[in-house]
Amino acid sequence: MTEILIAIGSALWFGILTSISPCPFATNIAAVSFLSKKIVHPFKVFICGLAYTLGRMVAYAMLGWIIISSLLGVPQVAQFLQKYMVKALGPLLIITGLFLLELITIRLPGISLSEKHHNKLVESGAPGAFLLGLFFALAFCPVSAALFFGSLIPLALNSKVGPLLPFIYGVGTGLPVLIFAVAIALGVTSLSHWFRWIAKLEYYTRRITGIIFILVGLYYIGVYILKLL
């Protein structure tokens, strides 16, 4: 039971950290702010913000489920993962930690919508906002890609509740966005102050998480590869 709770808590934290990382955070705030400018009624702003959040959650949940089911659905692959995944976790965690500390950086091919299609989605209300969230979720930045593919997927492959974890991750990515959608709908001022505060919080939490990943990765290498303990 404890292992399950740790896995769920980790997936949720990975999602929150992904959402407040610079690239996804800027995209999310820009999307929700744009929605608020195009829609006058506060309740509709909230509904569209919720739809956008759900779109992100569904994208991560479905992508994770497809990857996990595909890997575990082949007996030979499942046996290989069961035998070697624990050994691979150490290096994977260290690489993810280096990404979080920005000691490793890569450029991923960008995914973008034309202004015409962007406006059409926004003007179509909640369904369009849902598709916008779905689309933006799949536009991985280096940090979000490292957290999703380098941490969440290996965690899910080694967990009894593996197929559930991508959905939990999606919930984590949606929480900060939904909070800002509510704030915008309520007409909360001084949001820029909160943006700056979250940017500072993200800077430290991402680095602390990165250090923890590297330390845990070294532990896994010592125990499961070098057999030091």
Buried (B, 14 or more C-beta within 10 A) or exposed (E): EEEEEEBBEBBBBBBBBBBBBEBBBEBBBEBBBBBBEBBEEBEBBBBBBBBBBBBBBBBBBBBBBEBBEEBBEEEEEBEEBEEEBBEBBBBBBBBBBBBBBEEEEEEEEEEEBEEEBBBEBBEBBBEBBBBBBBBBBEBBBBBBBBBBBBBBBBBBBBBEBBBBBBBBBBBBBBBBBBBBBBBBBEEEEEEEEEBEEBEEEBEEBBBEBBEEBBEBBBBBBEBBBEEEE
